[in-house]
Amino acid sequence: MKTLKQIPCGKTVTVTKLSGEGPVKRRIMDMGITKGVEIYVRKVAPLGDPVEVTVRGYELSLRKADAEMVEVEYVG
């Protein structure tokens, strides 16, 4: 299973599972990242942190540690 951290720029993926615990998982869900939602990876910073994505029509920057908790699969 791939995580959001491993997805290259320009790819669209669907969230299959969130693996965080407690407040961390809640924070990710509050940002609109929930199971079944599509995420477009816009940009990855040179050192991999942060990852810029588009989710539910808005842009979001995620830390590498948070992106690692989001399991995804490619759309189509």
VENZI-V998169 format. One record per pair of residues at least 6 apart in sequence whose C-alpha atoms are under 8 Angstrom apart, sorted by the first residue. I is the first residue (numbers start at 1). J is the second residue. If there is no record, write none. Layout:
BEGIN
I/J + I/J
END
This chain:
BEGIN
1/71 + 1/72 + 1/73 + 2/71 + 2/72 + 2/73 + 3/67 + 3/68 + 3/69 + 3/70 + 3/71 + 3/72 + 4/67 + 4/68 + 4/69 + 4/70 + 4/71 + 4/72 + 5/51 + 5/64 + 5/67 + 5/68 + 6/68 + 7/41 + 8/41 + 8/44 + 9/41 + 9/42 + 9/43 + 9/44 + 10/40 + 10/41 + 10/42 + 10/43 + 11/40 + 11/41 + 11/42 + 11/74 + 12/38 + 12/39 + 12/40 + 12/41 + 12/74 + 12/75 + 13/38 + 13/39 + 13/40 + 13/72 + 13/73 + 13/74 + 13/75 + 14/35 + 14/36 + 14/37 + 14/38 + 14/39 + 14/72 + 14/73 + 14/74 + 14/75 + 15/33 + 15/34 + 15/35 + 15/36 + 15/37 + 15/38 + 15/39 + 15/70 + 15/71 + 15/72 + 15/73 + 16/35 + 16/36 + 16/70 + 16/71 + 16/72 + 16/73 + 17/34 + 17/35 + 17/70 + 17/71 + 17/72 + 18/25 + 18/34 + 18/35 + 18/69 + 18/70 + 18/71 + 19/25 + 19/69 + 19/70 + 19/71 + 20/69 + 20/70 + 28/34 + 28/66 + 32/55 + 32/56 + 33/55 + 37/55 + 37/56 + 38/55 + 38/56 + 39/53 + 39/54 + 39/55 + 39/56 + 40/53 + 40/54 + 40/55 + 41/51 + 41/52 + 41/53 + 41/54 + 42/51 + 42/52 + 42/53 + 42/54 + 43/51 + 43/52 + 43/53 + 44/50 + 44/51 + 44/52 + 45/51 + 48/64 + 49/62 + 49/63 + 49/64 + 50/61 + 50/62 + 50/63 + 50/64 + 51/61 + 51/62 + 51/63 + 51/64 + 51/67 + 52/59 + 52/60 + 52/61 + 52/62 + 53/59 + 53/60 + 53/61 + 53/62 + 54/60
END
